[in-house]
Amino acid sequence: MEHNGREIGTFIATKEHRRFVEFANAVRKHRYIGVCYGAAGVGKTLSARRYAHWDSVGPYLENWPHQHPSSAEALVTLARTRTLFYTPTVSETLRDMRKNLGDLIYHAEDSIDEHLNYDADMRQINTLNKNIELVMFDEAERLSMNTIEFVRDIFDRKEIGVILTGMTGMEKRLSRFPQFYSRVGFAHHYRPLTGDELTFVLTRHWRSLGINLDDADFTDAQAIASIARITGGNFRLLHRLFVQIERIMKINELTVITDDVVEAARSTLVIGVT
């Protein structure tokens, strides 16, 4: 699986992801505004993209209306999810968002109409039915006062669910916009991996290297403790750390992940505040 052109490994449906799905389903069903916040790298963006199936739907809409026959599956997925994923650019202006998001919604709704086999006249009528049910905004801390008001206007006029995801503290910033914040119906704190779930994810990483993890083995238990301490259960840091662990093991022809290997891998990373 890739995100922004970077390999991030196989998607793992963690408990936090399942909680996010429940949160997104509620926002979509009840047509509220939802806020999802958490530290950088815990998996918010991955969960949102996964929910919208954006790895297939996104390229389909970017290439609209020129499509390859193989894109039929993406169209079926879009008609089922009725969800869009949007990342504002840094310092995105209101004019930019009106154009970019407006085009995205139009292309999606027209594609769904086409999938439902409406003719041209029926498609004009069906625009009142609002095919899109949920729009998710990633990196929501980038939104300016004007673009936040535009998001509120979309929410009011189209009566769709809206989810904003961003860093911890974003929810407090939004409270300074009372007309917007009064429409927030759900909030979800996306937390890092802990306990058994962290061990489960680490087991998957061990297997990807062709090694079996045994948490009853002292060497493995020591390595797990070091990884938990270094990453704090941060999904992104885990992946970055294991990229370096794999590199070190290949260079040194090792077959066991030890505490020394973990520390050597950590020394190659720049780990900031997450």
Secondary structure, DSSP 4 states (H G I P E B T S, - for coil): -EETTEE--S----HHHHHHHHHHHHHHHHT-EEEEEE-TTSSHHHHHHHHHTHHHHHHHHHTTT---GGGHHHHHHHHHH-EEEE-PPTT--HHHHHHHHHHHHHHHHHHHHHHTT--HHHHHHHGGG-S--EEEESSGGG--HHHHHHHHHHHHHH--EEEEEEETTHHHHHTT-HHHHTTEEEEEE-PPP-HHHHHHHHHHHHHHTT----TTSHHHHHHHHHHHHHHTT-HHHHHHHHHHHHHHHHHHT--S--HHHHHHHHTTS-----
